[in-house]
Amino acid sequence: MSGHAGLSRAPDSVTEAVHLVLTLSCPDRAGIIRTVSSFLFDHGANVVESQQYGDRRTGTFFMRVQFEAIGETPLEAAALRRDFTRVAEAFGMTWRLTDTRTRHRVLILVSKFGHCLNDLLYRASIGALDVDVVAVVSNHPDLRHFAEQRDVPFHHIPVTAGTKPAAERQLLDLVEELDVDLVVLARYMQILSEDLCKQWEGRAINIHHSMLPSFKGARPYHQAYDRGVKVVGATAHYVTSDLDEGPIIEQEVARVDHSMSAEQVAALGRDTECLALARAVRWHTSNRVLLDGGRTVVFR
Ligand SMILES: Nc1nc2c(c(=O)[nH]1)N[C@@H](CN(C=O)c1ccc(C(=O)N[C@@H](CCC(=O)O)C(=O)O)cc1)CN2
């Protein structure tokens, strides 16, 4: 999994508009926006989109700037990165510079429920998600056809209590071998170890089938149905070692009522899972999600 703060892969086309994206966070102070915009102008860049947010709670400033070259002279990402390092150091910034033409390599983890997998594969196949799904991995064989019918390699890595460490080693090796940028847990029903969560920090997204923090853990739809909820929903969040506690990226809900069966409630919930997860993957792979402690800032 490429973890450096730069371009993860040389883009495969020079015909698209070259848009670079700079994301940053730092202690808030006056002059950040002026400094960044002057830097970009001085380096021949024209800003096409800029969003920023100052978190009064933590005194942290967040910014996402998307920019292109002014005129015909192409932008030099390496030179921009070298020169921006000085600016970043002066402001104590955590930052990343990426190219919108670089496609994230995504590995999808599933168990036996295939609705999110199918939705992600379809969206990727029609370009609604600008990602390359390089593999599907499951602890069960059931969903092999979903992957292979879309020409995506399927790897069956069974997991039992006794084999979990070896299975995670296999998974880690596959992620490294395929140079995966993002792991998506699309109803993967295995708890990842603390070590795996550390290695994939900020690069693994899970869909939980409830509106967290409500109904954590197992069988959340049944918990919600028994509680008599009037909305059912799903939460896409980054994976951490604290189950279902990772920073929330997106949530979606659907209205339910007393006349619906548990299966009807679950069916509506599954639709919200697909929506929440697809949005989270889209925003993450567009570098629109920034970590703000245990929360996120999403420049949608
Ligand atoms: N370290 C983390 N791992 C996982 C997370 C997470 O947030 N942190 N999210 C889960 C998904 N999930 C709920 O959304 C979930 C999955 C599995 C379990 C669970 O109890 N699994 C059992 C095995 C169950 C089985 O074999 O069918 C276990 O792993 O012992 C609870 C919640 C994905 N992983």
The ligand as an SDF file (V2000), in Angstrom:
LIG
                    3D

 34 36  0  0  0  0  0  0  0  0999 V2000
  -11.0070   -3.6810   13.8680 N   0  0  0  0  0  0  0  0  0  0  0  0
  -12.1850   -3.5490   13.2400 C   0  0  0  0  0  0  0  0  0  0  0  0
  -12.6450   -4.5660   12.4760 N   0  0  0  0  0  0  0  0  0  0  0  0
  -13.8510   -4.4390   11.8370 C   0  0  0  0  0  0  0  0  0  0  0  0
  -14.6320   -3.2610   12.0080 C   0  0  0  0  0  0  0  0  0  0  0  0
  -14.0970   -2.2000   12.8170 C   0  0  0  0  0  0  0  0  0  0  0  0
  -14.7260   -1.1140   12.9620 O   0  0  0  0  0  0  0  0  0  0  0  0
  -12.8840   -2.3850   13.4010 N   0  0  0  0  0  0  0  0  0  0  0  0
  -15.9030   -3.2040   11.4400 N   0  0  0  0  0  0  0  0  0  0  0  0
  -16.4590   -4.5400   11.1790 C   0  0  0  0  0  0  0  0  0  0  0  0
  -17.8350   -4.6750   10.5930 C   0  0  0  0  0  0  0  0  0  0  0  0
  -18.7510   -5.0730   11.6470 N   0  0  0  0  0  0  0  0  0  0  0  0
  -19.7900   -4.2140   11.8330 C   0  0  0  0  0  0  0  0  0  0  0  0
  -19.9830   -3.3230   10.9770 O   0  0  0  0  0  0  0  0  0  0  0  0
  -18.5840   -6.2760   12.4050 C   0  0  0  0  0  0  0  0  0  0  0  0
  -18.0900   -7.4100   11.7740 C   0  0  0  0  0  0  0  0  0  0  0  0
  -17.9020   -8.5810   12.5050 C   0  0  0  0  0  0  0  0  0  0  0  0
  -18.2150   -8.6630   13.8510 C   0  0  0  0  0  0  0  0  0  0  0  0
  -17.9670   -9.9420   14.5730 C   0  0  0  0  0  0  0  0  0  0  0  0
  -18.3880  -10.1090   15.7070 O   0  0  0  0  0  0  0  0  0  0  0  0
  -17.2250  -10.8690   13.9120 N   0  0  0  0  0  0  0  0  0  0  0  0
  -16.8050  -12.1670   14.5240 C   0  0  0  0  0  0  0  0  0  0  0  0
  -16.9560  -13.3320   13.5340 C   0  0  0  0  0  0  0  0  0  0  0  0
  -18.3590  -13.3950   12.9870 C   0  0  0  0  0  0  0  0  0  0  0  0
  -18.4330  -14.4790   11.8710 C   0  0  0  0  0  0  0  0  0  0  0  0
  -17.4940  -15.2890   11.7590 O   0  0  0  0  0  0  0  0  0  0  0  0
  -19.4540  -14.4850   11.1540 O   0  0  0  0  0  0  0  0  0  0  0  0
  -15.3100  -12.0820   14.8520 C   0  0  0  0  0  0  0  0  0  0  0  0
  -14.5530  -11.4260   14.0530 O   0  0  0  0  0  0  0  0  0  0  0  0
  -14.9060  -12.7190   15.8200 O   0  0  0  0  0  0  0  0  0  0  0  0
  -18.7380   -7.5240   14.4820 C   0  0  0  0  0  0  0  0  0  0  0  0
  -18.9210   -6.3300   13.7550 C   0  0  0  0  0  0  0  0  0  0  0  0
  -15.4950   -5.2990   10.2910 C   0  0  0  0  0  0  0  0  0  0  0  0
  -14.2980   -5.4500   11.0480 N   0  0  0  0  0  0  0  0  0  0  0  0
  1  2  1  0
  2  3  2  0
  2  8  1  0
  3  4  1  0
  4  5  2  0
  4 34  1  0
  5  6  1  0
  5  9  1  0
  6  7  2  0
  6  8  1  0
  9 10  1  0
 10 11  1  0
 10 33  1  0
 11 12  1  0
 12 13  1  0
 12 15  1  0
 13 14  2  0
 15 16  1  0
 15 32  2  0
 16 17  2  0
 17 18  1  0
 18 19  1  0
 18 31  2  0
 19 20  2  0
 19 21  1  0
 21 22  1  0
 22 23  1  0
 22 28  1  0
 23 24  1  0
 24 25  1  0
 25 26  2  0
 25 27  1  0
 28 29  2  0
 28 30  1  0
 31 32  1  0
 33 34  1  0
M  END
$$$$
